[in-house]
Amino acid sequence: PVCSPSRAALMSGLYPHNNGVMINTHIAPAWNRGLPKDTPTFSQQLKNAGYKLDYAGKWHVNQDLGPEEFGFDRHGLTPQPTRTPDKPKVWPDQTRLFEPGTTSTVEFTHGDMIVAGTGTWSVEEHPTNRVTNEGIAMLRERAAGDEPFFLRMDVVAPHFPNRPPEPYGSMYEPESIPPWSNFDETFEGKPAAHLRKHQEWHLEDKDWSWWQNVVSKYYGDVSLIDDAVCRVLDAIRECGIEDDTIFVFSTDHGDATGSHKHFEKSGTMYDEVFRIPLLAKVPGATPREAPEFVRLMDLMPTFIEWGGAEIPENLDARSLAPLVDGETPADWPDSVYCESHGEVWGYSSQRMVRTERWKYVYQPHDLDELYDLEADPAEMHNLINDLEHADVLEEMKARLLGWNDATNDMFQWKWVRMNFPEPVGPY
């Protein structure tokens, strides 16, 4: 659930342990500097099939190579915050960026960080709308031609710091936002890293009234994005290409935003971090909600199939085209497998397998987790040491090892496997 690994998986259709992008590429020392140029990507496959490809907004897949090195014809507008070299996590002159009396601040050793507040910029100046404007201009230009095209638009929001301008900054009243069902987290029976993350963010004294303002600004950013999406859909209709255009909306990761008294995404395997929106508008398709487990990287072969290009072999991802058509393959997994290595190298390494009811998290250097999502959707009660669920734990361990083997993941050592049952494959 971290930016670069998620984005590289989308590009390549491979899990991070197979494409090499295991942590954020802008943080040194990284596992590597980004997705290797010779990695087959959906963009290169579409280019080979005659598509024109444009990219507007955030990239975050390689430190040295841009989208043009992976099949895109052009890349416009990459908004990045300015940071001081001696204090890389502190934005300089923050106060001028926020309206007075609207901010929420975290106090760090090297200075305070404003994590949410109403921005002083205009709606037009906000990076979400700047990227949207750039993308719509690209869209109109391509739509006027005769060649097939693919357009990707990536905005940074609602990533913190949340800085929505008016009217979005005051669109949601903080006092009206009820606490999350898991905000009363005590960290008892949870991995030690969960409490440490809470403490490293200096959140011990932040009650729900503090978080209400943060969430209200997050909601403001989300509503700004909603309006930007509407503008893109309107542009598609105005260009007269609605019946020939597939529109997909998703994101690279979720965010805790106060759930389990956490900020950001890395370090936990909770649903708030891993479950993300995925919407697709496909001409001729019957509207439906797919109950199957799918992954962001599954869009890679999906895009290629929709574009009539050649799908590379040996992918971890599977095309979602059958699900869009209302047909579920008989061998579609009834579980999903996820991995995380933290944002910086050595911070953590986790694996998770999830079914409709159960979630098991394997952590080599910390307490494992087992949740009954039917009885405990808020994931408050870790059942890992509950003997009553020993059989479930064995089943979930077998599933996790099966995914490990099916995707050639790194838990192959016998001293690890000796504590696992025989693997049960996902397919």
Sine and cosine of phi, psi and omega as CSV:
sin_phi,cos_phi,sin_psi,cos_psi,sin_omega,cos_omega
0.00,0.00,0.68,0.73,-0.03,-1.00
-0.82,-0.58,0.52,-0.85,-0.19,-0.98
-0.76,0.65,-0.90,0.43,-0.14,-0.99
-0.90,0.44,-0.75,0.66,0.03,-1.00
-0.86,0.51,-0.64,0.77,0.01,-1.00
-0.91,0.41,-0.70,0.72,-0.02,-1.00
-0.93,0.37,-0.61,0.79,0.04,-1.00
-0.93,0.38,-0.58,0.81,0.06,-1.00
-0.91,0.42,-0.64,0.77,0.07,-1.00
-0.88,0.48,-0.69,0.72,-0.02,-1.00
-0.92,0.40,-0.63,0.78,-0.20,-0.98
-0.97,-0.23,-0.34,0.94,-0.10,-0.99
0.95,0.32,0.36,0.93,-0.04,-1.00
-0.82,-0.57,0.56,-0.83,0.13,-0.99
-0.89,0.46,0.40,-0.92,0.02,-1.00
-0.80,0.59,-0.61,0.79,-0.02,-1.00
-0.94,0.35,-0.21,0.98,0.05,-1.00
-0.97,-0.25,-0.42,0.91,0.04,-1.00
-0.99,-0.15,-0.18,0.98,0.11,-0.99
1.00,-0.03,-0.18,0.98,0.00,-1.00
-1.00,-0.09,1.00,-0.08,-0.15,-0.99
-0.97,-0.25,-0.32,0.95,0.11,-0.99
-0.67,-0.74,0.03,-1.00,0.00,-1.00
-0.89,0.45,0.72,-0.69,-0.14,-0.99
-0.96,0.26,-0.31,0.95,-0.05,-1.00
-1.00,0.06,-0.07,1.00,-0.06,-1.00
-0.97,-0.22,0.84,-0.54,0.03,-1.00
-0.98,-0.18,0.58,-0.82,-0.05,1.00
-0.99,0.13,0.87,-0.49,0.04,-1.00
-0.99,0.12,0.27,-0.96,0.05,-1.00
-0.85,0.52,-0.68,0.74,0.20,-0.98
-0.43,-0.90,-0.07,-1.00,-0.09,-1.00
-1.00,0.02,0.07,1.00,0.06,-1.00
0.62,-0.79,-0.10,-1.00,-0.02,-1.00
-0.89,0.46,0.81,-0.59,0.01,-1.00
-0.86,0.51,0.59,-0.80,-0.08,-1.00
-0.89,0.45,-0.49,0.87,-0.05,-1.00
-1.00,0.08,0.11,0.99,0.04,-1.00
-0.95,0.31,0.80,-0.60,0.09,-1.00
-0.88,0.48,0.75,-0.66,-0.01,-1.00
-0.78,-0.63,0.35,-0.94,0.03,-1.00
-0.89,0.45,-0.56,0.83,-0.04,-1.00
-0.91,0.40,-0.67,0.74,0.01,-1.00
-0.93,0.37,-0.62,0.79,0.02,-1.00
-0.91,0.42,-0.65,0.76,0.03,-1.00
-0.92,0.38,-0.62,0.79,0.05,-1.00
-0.88,0.47,-0.67,0.74,0.02,-1.00
-0.89,0.46,-0.43,0.90,-0.01,-1.00
-1.00,0.00,0.08,1.00,0.09,-1.00
0.98,-0.19,0.16,0.99,0.01,-1.00
-0.99,0.14,0.52,-0.86,0.24,-0.97
-1.00,-0.09,0.72,-0.70,-0.10,-1.00
-0.82,-0.58,0.77,-0.64,0.03,-1.00
-0.85,-0.53,0.48,-0.88,-0.04,-1.00
-0.67,-0.74,0.79,-0.61,0.08,-1.00
-0.82,-0.57,0.80,-0.60,0.10,-1.00
0.95,-0.31,-0.39,-0.92,-0.15,-0.99
-0.90,0.44,0.65,-0.76,-0.02,-1.00
-0.94,-0.33,-0.98,0.22,0.17,-0.99
0.88,0.48,0.65,0.76,0.03,-1.00
-0.88,-0.48,-0.40,0.92,-0.02,-1.00
-0.44,-0.90,0.68,-0.73,-0.01,-1.00
-0.93,0.37,-0.52,0.85,-0.17,-0.99
-0.93,-0.36,-0.41,0.91,-0.09,-1.00
-0.91,-0.41,0.67,-0.75,0.01,-1.00
-0.98,-0.18,-0.05,-1.00,0.00,-1.00
-0.84,0.54,-0.49,0.87,-0.01,-1.00
-0.89,0.46,-0.42,0.91,0.01,-1.00
-0.98,0.17,-0.10,1.00,-0.04,-1.00
-0.84,-0.55,0.45,0.89,0.14,-0.99
0.96,-0.29,-0.27,0.96,0.02,-1.00
-0.97,0.25,0.57,-0.82,-0.03,-1.00
-0.99,0.13,-0.49,0.87,0.02,-1.00
-0.37,-0.93,0.39,-0.92,-0.04,-1.00
-0.70,-0.71,0.86,-0.51,-0.02,-1.00
-0.87,-0.50,0.63,-0.77,0.20,-0.98
0.87,0.49,0.99,-0.14,0.07,-1.00
-0.88,-0.48,1.00,-0.01,-0.03,-1.00
-0.95,0.31,0.80,-0.60,0.03,-1.00
-0.72,-0.70,0.70,-0.72,0.04,-1.00
-0.94,0.34,0.51,-0.86,0.05,-1.00
-1.00,0.05,0.74,-0.67,-0.01,-1.00
-0.79,-0.61,0.54,-0.84,0.04,-1.00
-0.98,0.18,0.63,-0.78,-0.10,-0.99
-0.91,0.42,-0.52,0.85,-0.04,-1.00
-0.99,0.10,-0.30,0.95,0.04,-1.00
-0.71,-0.70,0.97,0.23,-0.19,-0.98
-0.89,0.45,-0.31,0.95,-0.02,-1.00
-0.98,-0.20,0.16,0.99,-0.04,-1.00
-0.90,-0.43,0.85,-0.52,0.04,-1.00
-0.98,0.19,0.79,-0.61,-0.02,-1.00
-0.94,0.34,0.51,-0.86,0.08,-1.00
0.80,0.60,0.68,0.73,-0.07,-1.00
-0.87,0.49,-0.60,0.80,-0.14,-0.99
-0.86,0.51,-0.52,0.86,-0.02,-1.00
-0.96,0.28,-0.21,0.98,-0.04,-1.00
-1.00,0.01,-0.20,0.98,-0.10,-1.00
-0.81,-0.59,0.55,-0.84,0.10,-0.99
-0.93,0.36,0.71,-0.70,-0.01,-1.00
-0.85,0.53,0.62,-0.78,0.06,-1.00
0.98,0.17,0.17,0.99,-0.04,-1.00
-0.89,-0.46,0.05,1.00,-0.23,-0.97
-0.98,-0.17,0.39,-0.92,0.19,-0.98
-0.86,-0.50,0.74,-0.67,-0.15,-0.99
-0.81,-0.58,0.62,-0.78,0.14,-0.99
-0.94,-0.34,0.71,-0.70,-0.07,-1.00
-0.99,-0.12,0.94,-0.33,0.02,-1.00
-0.97,-0.26,0.23,-0.97,-0.02,-1.00
-0.86,0.52,-0.64,0.77,-0.08,-1.00
-1.00,-0.08,0.26,0.96,0.03,-1.00
0.75,-0.67,0.31,-0.95,-0.01,-1.00
-0.99,0.17,0.55,-0.84,0.07,-1.00
-0.85,-0.53,0.82,-0.57,0.13,-0.99
-0.99,0.15,0.86,-0.50,-0.06,-1.00
-0.98,-0.20,-0.25,0.97,0.01,-1.00
-0.32,-0.95,0.54,-0.84,0.04,-1.00
0.17,-0.98,0.24,-0.97,0.05,-1.00
-0.97,0.24,0.80,-0.60,-0.06,-1.00
-0.97,0.24,0.49,-0.87,0.03,-1.00
-1.00,0.09,-0.19,0.98,-0.01,-1.00
-0.98,0.19,0.21,-0.98,0.01,-1.00
-1.00,0.09,0.22,-0.98,0.06,-1.00
-0.85,0.52,-0.64,0.77,-0.03,-1.00
-0.92,0.39,-0.52,0.86,-0.03,-1.00
-0.99,0.15,-0.30,0.95,-0.06,-1.00
-0.88,0.48,0.69,-0.73,-0.04,-1.00
-0.82,0.58,-0.55,0.84,0.03,-1.00
-0.86,0.52,-0.70,0.71,-0.01,-1.00
-0.97,0.22,-0.49,0.87,0.07,-1.00
-0.91,0.42,-0.69,0.72,0.05,-1.00
-0.91,0.42,-0.66,0.75,0.01,-1.00
-0.88,0.48,-0.70,0.72,0.02,-1.00
-0.88,0.47,-0.68,0.74,0.02,-1.00
-0.89,0.46,-0.70,0.71,-0.01,-1.00
-0.91,0.42,-0.66,0.75,0.01,-1.00
-0.90,0.43,-0.61,0.79,0.06,-1.00
-0.89,0.46,-0.68,0.73,0.06,-1.00
-0.89,0.46,-0.67,0.74,0.00,-1.00
-0.86,0.51,-0.74,0.67,-0.04,-1.00
-0.90,0.44,-0.61,0.79,0.00,-1.00
-0.91,0.41,-0.72,0.70,-0.01,-1.00
-0.93,0.38,-0.62,0.79,-0.04,-1.00
-0.90,0.43,-0.42,0.91,0.01,-1.00
-0.97,0.23,-0.22,0.97,0.00,-1.00
-0.99,-0.14,-0.14,-0.99,-0.06,-1.00
-0.95,-0.33,-0.09,1.00,-0.08,-1.00
-1.00,0.00,0.57,-0.82,0.07,-1.00
-0.91,0.41,0.55,-0.83,-0.04,-1.00
-0.62,-0.78,0.37,-0.93,0.07,-1.00
-0.79,-0.61,0.77,-0.64,0.00,-1.00
-0.82,-0.57,0.79,-0.62,0.06,-1.00
-0.89,-0.46,0.75,-0.67,0.01,-1.00
-0.81,-0.59,0.86,-0.51,-0.06,-1.00
-0.85,-0.53,0.90,-0.43,0.07,-1.00
-0.98,-0.21,0.45,-0.89,-0.02,-1.00
-0.98,0.20,-0.67,0.74,0.01,-1.00
-0.87,0.49,0.50,-0.87,0.14,0.99
-1.00,-0.05,0.55,0.83,0.09,-1.00
-0.87,0.50,0.58,-0.82,0.04,-1.00
-0.94,0.35,0.41,-0.91,-0.04,1.00
-0.96,0.28,0.74,-0.68,0.00,-1.00
-0.98,0.19,0.87,-0.49,-0.13,-0.99
-0.70,-0.71,0.82,0.57,-0.02,-1.00
-0.93,0.36,0.67,-0.74,0.06,-1.00
-0.98,0.20,0.18,-0.98,0.14,-0.99
-0.94,0.33,0.58,-0.81,0.16,0.99
-1.00,0.07,0.00,1.00,-0.08,-1.00
-0.95,0.32,-0.49,0.87,-0.04,-1.00
-0.89,0.46,-0.52,0.85,0.00,-1.00
-0.92,-0.40,0.30,0.95,-0.06,-1.00
-0.92,0.38,-0.51,0.86,-0.04,-1.00
-0.87,-0.50,0.79,-0.61,0.00,-1.00
-0.98,0.21,0.88,-0.47,-0.03,-1.00
-0.81,0.58,-0.64,0.76,-0.08,-1.00
-0.90,0.43,-0.34,0.94,-0.05,-1.00
-1.00,0.00,-0.07,1.00,-0.07,-1.00
-1.00,0.00,0.90,-0.44,-0.02,-1.00
-0.97,0.24,0.42,-0.91,0.00,-1.00
-0.92,0.38,0.51,-0.86,0.10,-1.00
-0.88,0.48,0.46,-0.89,-0.01,-1.00
-0.91,0.41,-0.30,0.95,0.01,-1.00
-0.93,-0.37,0.33,0.95,0.01,-1.00
-0.95,0.32,-0.39,0.92,0.00,-1.00
-0.99,0.15,0.54,0.84,0.02,-1.00
-0.86,0.51,0.74,-0.67,0.05,-1.00
-0.96,-0.28,-0.23,0.97,-0.04,-1.00
0.94,0.34,0.13,0.99,0.06,-1.00
-0.96,0.28,0.75,-0.66,-0.01,-1.00
0.96,0.28,0.20,0.98,0.00,-1.00
-0.95,-0.30,0.31,-0.95,0.07,-1.00
-0.82,0.57,0.59,-0.81,-0.01,-1.00
-0.87,0.50,-0.51,0.86,-0.02,-1.00
-0.89,0.45,-0.44,0.90,0.00,-1.00
-0.92,0.40,-0.72,0.69,0.05,-1.00
-0.91,0.41,-0.63,0.78,-0.01,-1.00
-0.89,0.46,-0.65,0.76,0.03,-1.00
-0.88,0.47,-0.69,0.73,0.04,-1.00
-0.85,0.53,-0.68,0.73,-0.03,-1.00
-0.96,0.28,-0.62,0.78,-0.01,-1.00
-0.92,0.40,-0.42,0.91,0.09,-1.00
-1.00,0.06,0.01,1.00,0.02,-1.00
0.82,0.57,0.77,0.64,-0.06,-1.00
-0.97,-0.25,0.10,0.99,-0.10,-0.99
-0.85,0.52,-0.55,0.83,-0.07,-1.00
-0.98,-0.19,0.21,0.98,-0.04,-1.00
-1.00,-0.07,0.97,-0.25,0.03,-1.00
-1.00,0.06,-0.03,-1.00,-0.10,-0.99
-0.90,0.43,-0.49,0.87,0.03,-1.00
-0.89,0.46,-0.55,0.84,0.08,-1.00
-0.94,0.35,-0.69,0.72,-0.03,-1.00
-0.93,0.37,-0.49,0.87,-0.01,-1.00
-0.83,0.55,-0.65,0.76,0.03,-1.00
-0.92,0.39,-0.66,0.75,0.03,-1.00
-0.86,0.51,-0.74,0.67,-0.04,-1.00
-0.90,0.43,-0.62,0.79,0.00,-1.00
-0.89,0.46,-0.61,0.79,0.02,-1.00
-0.96,0.27,-0.57,0.82,0.10,-1.00
-0.87,0.49,-0.73,0.68,0.05,-1.00
-0.86,0.51,-0.63,0.78,0.02,-1.00
-0.87,0.49,-0.68,0.74,0.06,-1.00
-0.89,0.45,-0.65,0.76,0.00,-1.00
-0.90,0.44,-0.68,0.74,0.02,-1.00
-0.91,0.41,-0.58,0.81,0.09,-1.00
-0.88,0.47,-0.66,0.75,0.05,-1.00
-0.91,0.42,-0.67,0.74,0.04,-1.00
-0.82,0.57,-0.71,0.71,0.00,-1.00
-0.92,0.39,-0.58,0.82,0.05,-1.00
-0.91,0.42,-0.65,0.76,0.05,-1.00
-0.88,0.48,-0.67,0.74,0.03,-1.00
-0.86,0.50,-0.63,0.78,0.02,-1.00
-0.90,0.43,-0.61,0.79,0.03,-1.00
-0.92,0.40,-0.71,0.70,0.01,-1.00
-0.89,0.45,-0.62,0.78,0.06,-1.00
-0.89,0.46,-0.66,0.75,0.00,-1.00
-0.90,0.44,-0.64,0.77,0.04,-1.00
-0.87,0.50,-0.71,0.71,0.02,-1.00
-0.90,0.43,-0.69,0.73,-0.02,-1.00
-0.89,0.45,-0.50,0.87,0.02,-1.00
-0.99,0.17,-0.11,0.99,0.03,-1.00
0.95,0.30,0.42,0.91,-0.05,-1.00
-0.89,-0.45,0.28,0.96,-0.07,-1.00
-0.86,0.51,-0.61,0.79,-0.04,-1.00
-0.98,0.20,-0.10,0.99,0.00,-1.00
-0.86,-0.51,0.23,0.97,-0.12,-0.99
-0.83,-0.56,0.77,-0.64,0.13,-0.99
-0.99,-0.10,0.77,-0.64,0.01,-1.00
-0.89,-0.45,0.78,-0.62,-0.01,-1.00
-0.80,-0.60,0.69,-0.73,0.03,-1.00
-0.81,-0.59,0.78,-0.62,0.07,-1.00
-0.34,-0.94,-0.22,-0.97,0.00,-1.00
-0.47,-0.88,0.17,-0.99,-0.06,-1.00
-1.00,0.05,-0.41,0.91,0.03,-1.00
-0.21,-0.98,0.21,-0.98,0.08,-1.00
-1.00,-0.03,-0.38,-0.93,-0.01,-1.00
-0.37,-0.93,0.62,-0.78,-0.01,-1.00
-0.92,0.38,-0.71,0.70,0.04,-1.00
0.73,0.69,0.70,0.71,0.06,-1.00
0.99,-0.16,-0.29,0.96,0.06,-1.00
-0.91,0.42,0.67,-0.75,-0.09,-1.00
0.82,0.57,0.41,0.91,0.01,-1.00
0.85,0.53,0.62,0.78,-0.02,-1.00
-0.87,-0.49,0.35,-0.94,0.15,-0.99
-0.90,-0.43,0.43,-0.90,0.13,-0.99
0.92,0.40,-0.45,-0.89,-0.20,-0.98
-0.78,-0.63,-0.61,0.79,-0.18,-0.98
-0.95,0.31,0.57,-0.82,0.15,-0.99
0.96,-0.28,-0.22,0.98,0.04,-1.00
-0.74,-0.68,0.27,-0.96,0.01,-1.00
-0.89,-0.45,0.48,0.88,0.00,-1.00
-0.95,0.32,0.41,-0.91,-0.04,-1.00
-0.88,0.47,-0.53,0.85,0.01,-1.00
-0.85,0.53,-0.44,0.90,-0.04,-1.00
-1.00,-0.04,-0.59,0.81,-0.14,-0.99
-0.99,-0.13,-0.54,0.84,-0.02,-1.00
-0.99,0.17,0.85,-0.53,-0.08,-1.00
-0.80,-0.60,0.36,-0.93,0.04,-1.00
-0.95,0.31,0.56,-0.83,0.13,-0.99
-0.54,-0.84,0.95,-0.32,-0.01,-1.00
-0.86,-0.51,0.65,-0.76,0.04,-1.00
-0.69,-0.73,0.75,-0.66,0.08,-1.00
-0.93,-0.37,0.95,-0.32,-0.12,-0.99
-0.88,-0.48,0.85,-0.52,0.00,-1.00
-0.82,0.57,0.75,-0.66,0.05,-1.00
1.00,0.06,-0.21,0.98,-0.03,-1.00
-0.99,0.14,0.58,-0.82,0.07,-1.00
-0.98,0.19,0.80,-0.60,0.00,-1.00
-0.84,0.54,0.74,-0.67,0.02,-1.00
-0.35,-0.94,0.34,-0.94,0.12,-0.99
-0.95,-0.30,0.87,-0.49,-0.05,-1.00
-0.99,0.10,0.86,-0.51,0.01,-1.00
-0.99,0.13,-0.16,0.99,-0.08,-1.00
-0.94,0.34,0.41,-0.91,0.12,-0.99
-0.96,0.27,0.79,-0.61,0.08,-1.00
-0.73,-0.68,0.28,-0.96,-0.04,-1.00
-0.79,-0.61,0.44,-0.90,0.01,-1.00
-0.82,0.57,-0.65,0.76,-0.06,-1.00
-0.92,0.40,-0.29,0.96,0.05,-1.00
-0.91,0.41,-0.27,0.96,0.07,-1.00
-0.93,0.38,-0.41,0.91,-0.05,-1.00
-0.86,0.51,-0.86,0.51,0.03,-1.00
-0.94,0.35,-0.40,0.92,0.04,-1.00
-0.90,0.43,-0.75,0.66,0.04,-1.00
-0.84,0.54,-0.68,0.73,-0.04,-1.00
-0.91,0.42,-0.69,0.72,0.01,-1.00
-0.90,0.44,-0.71,0.71,0.03,-1.00
-0.87,0.49,-0.54,0.84,-0.01,-1.00
-1.00,0.08,-0.01,1.00,0.02,-1.00
0.94,0.33,0.37,0.93,0.00,-1.00
-1.00,-0.10,0.01,-1.00,-0.07,-1.00
-1.00,0.00,0.82,-0.57,0.01,-1.00
-0.99,0.14,0.82,-0.57,0.01,-1.00
-0.88,0.47,0.37,-0.93,0.05,-1.00
-1.00,0.10,0.26,-0.97,0.13,-0.99
0.88,0.47,0.62,0.78,0.09,-1.00
-1.00,0.08,0.43,-0.90,0.20,-0.98
-0.99,0.12,-0.45,0.90,-0.07,-1.00
-0.99,0.13,0.34,-0.94,0.07,-1.00
-0.76,-0.65,0.58,-0.82,-0.01,-1.00
-0.91,0.41,0.66,-0.75,0.04,-1.00
-1.00,-0.01,0.00,1.00,-0.06,-1.00
-0.82,0.57,-0.68,0.74,0.03,-1.00
-0.87,0.49,-0.61,0.79,0.00,-1.00
-0.92,0.39,-0.62,0.78,0.05,-1.00
-0.89,0.46,-0.56,0.83,0.02,-1.00
-0.99,0.14,0.01,1.00,0.03,-1.00
0.99,0.11,0.29,0.96,-0.02,-1.00
-0.86,-0.51,0.89,-0.46,0.01,-1.00
-0.99,-0.13,0.89,-0.46,0.04,-1.00
-0.83,0.56,0.58,-0.81,-0.06,-1.00
-0.87,0.49,-0.48,0.88,-0.04,-1.00
-0.99,-0.14,0.33,0.95,0.03,-1.00
-0.93,0.36,0.77,-0.64,-0.10,-0.99
-0.89,0.45,0.56,-0.83,0.10,-1.00
-0.99,-0.15,0.34,0.94,0.07,-1.00
-0.54,-0.84,0.19,-0.98,0.03,-1.00
-0.70,-0.71,0.52,-0.86,-0.11,-0.99
-0.85,-0.52,0.74,-0.68,-0.01,-1.00
-0.71,-0.70,0.42,-0.91,0.04,-1.00
-0.70,-0.72,0.42,-0.91,0.06,-1.00
-0.50,-0.87,0.63,-0.78,0.02,-1.00
-0.83,-0.56,0.27,0.96,-0.02,-1.00
0.98,0.21,0.00,-1.00,0.01,-1.00
-1.00,0.03,-0.45,0.89,0.03,-1.00
-0.84,-0.54,0.49,-0.87,-0.10,-1.00
-0.90,0.43,0.76,-0.65,0.02,-1.00
1.00,-0.01,-0.04,1.00,-0.05,-1.00
-0.95,0.31,-0.67,0.74,0.00,-1.00
-0.20,-0.98,0.29,-0.96,0.16,-0.99
-0.54,-0.84,0.86,-0.52,-0.08,-1.00
-0.68,-0.73,0.47,-0.88,0.16,-0.99
-0.75,-0.67,0.57,-0.82,-0.02,-1.00
-0.67,-0.74,0.66,-0.75,0.17,-0.98
-0.83,-0.56,0.69,-0.72,-0.08,-1.00
-0.73,-0.68,0.75,-0.67,0.18,-0.98
-0.96,-0.29,-0.10,-1.00,0.02,-1.00
-0.87,0.50,-0.59,0.81,-0.08,-1.00
-0.97,-0.24,-0.58,0.82,-0.19,-0.98
-0.89,-0.45,0.51,-0.86,0.12,-0.99
-0.73,-0.68,0.77,-0.64,0.06,-1.00
-0.84,-0.54,0.75,-0.66,0.01,-1.00
-0.88,-0.48,0.84,-0.54,0.04,-1.00
-0.99,-0.16,0.80,-0.60,-0.01,-1.00
-0.75,-0.66,0.95,-0.32,-0.11,-0.99
-0.85,0.53,-0.49,0.87,-0.11,-0.99
-0.86,-0.51,0.38,0.93,-0.02,-1.00
-0.40,-0.92,-0.04,-1.00,-0.01,-1.00
-0.94,0.33,0.73,-0.68,0.09,-1.00
-0.95,0.32,0.18,-0.98,0.00,-1.00
-0.73,-0.68,0.58,-0.81,0.09,-1.00
-0.63,-0.78,0.83,-0.56,-0.03,-1.00
-0.80,-0.60,0.65,-0.76,0.14,-0.99
-1.00,-0.06,0.99,-0.15,-0.12,-0.99
-0.95,0.30,-0.30,0.95,0.06,-1.00
-0.97,0.25,-0.72,0.69,-0.01,-1.00
-1.00,0.08,-0.40,0.91,-0.13,-0.99
-0.65,-0.76,0.92,0.40,-0.04,-1.00
-0.89,0.45,-0.35,0.94,0.01,-1.00
-0.99,0.14,-0.09,1.00,0.03,-1.00
0.83,0.56,0.78,0.62,0.00,-1.00
-1.00,-0.09,-0.43,0.90,-0.15,-0.99
-0.90,-0.44,0.96,-0.27,0.03,-1.00
-0.98,0.21,0.89,-0.46,-0.09,-1.00
-0.99,-0.15,0.29,0.96,-0.15,-0.99
-0.87,0.49,-0.52,0.86,-0.02,-1.00
-0.96,-0.27,0.26,0.97,0.00,-1.00
-1.00,0.05,0.93,-0.36,-0.06,-1.00
-0.89,0.46,-0.41,0.91,0.00,-1.00
-0.89,0.46,-0.41,0.91,-0.04,-1.00
-0.93,-0.37,0.43,0.90,-0.02,-1.00
-0.88,0.47,-0.63,0.78,0.00,-1.00
-0.92,0.39,-0.63,0.77,0.04,-1.00
-0.89,0.45,-0.68,0.73,0.01,-1.00
-0.87,0.49,-0.68,0.73,0.03,-1.00
-0.88,0.48,-0.68,0.73,0.01,-1.00
-0.89,0.46,-0.69,0.72,-0.03,-1.00
-0.94,0.35,-0.58,0.82,0.09,-1.00
-0.90,0.44,-0.65,0.76,0.03,-1.00
-0.90,0.44,-0.64,0.77,0.04,-1.00
-0.90,0.43,-0.70,0.72,-0.02,-1.00
-0.89,0.46,-0.68,0.73,0.01,-1.00
-0.93,0.38,-0.54,0.84,0.06,-1.00
-0.90,0.43,-0.67,0.74,0.08,-1.00
-0.90,0.43,-0.65,0.76,0.04,-1.00
-0.82,0.57,-0.74,0.67,-0.05,-1.00
-0.95,0.31,-0.63,0.78,-0.04,-1.00
-0.92,0.40,-0.46,0.89,-0.04,-1.00
-0.95,-0.31,0.15,0.99,0.01,-1.00
0.84,0.54,0.67,0.75,0.04,-1.00
-0.96,0.28,0.11,-0.99,-0.27,-0.96
-1.00,0.05,-0.09,1.00,0.00,-1.00
-0.99,0.11,0.98,0.22,-0.04,-1.00
-0.91,-0.41,-0.13,0.99,-0.10,-0.99
-0.96,0.29,0.61,-0.79,-0.10,-0.99
-0.92,0.39,-0.50,0.87,-0.02,-1.00
-0.96,0.28,-0.27,0.96,0.17,-0.98
-1.00,0.09,-0.72,0.69,-0.09,-1.00
-0.94,0.35,-0.37,0.93,0.01,-1.00
-0.89,0.46,-0.38,0.93,0.01,-1.00
-0.99,-0.12,0.17,0.98,0.01,-1.00
-0.88,-0.48,0.47,-0.88,0.12,-0.99
-0.96,0.27,0.01,-1.00,0.07,-1.00
-0.88,0.47,0.68,-0.74,-0.07,-1.00
-0.92,0.40,0.52,-0.85,0.12,-0.99
-0.89,-0.45,0.91,-0.42,-0.09,-1.00
-0.92,0.38,0.48,-0.88,-0.04,-1.00
-0.98,0.18,-0.30,0.96,-0.10,-0.99
-0.93,-0.37,0.00,0.00,0.00,0.00
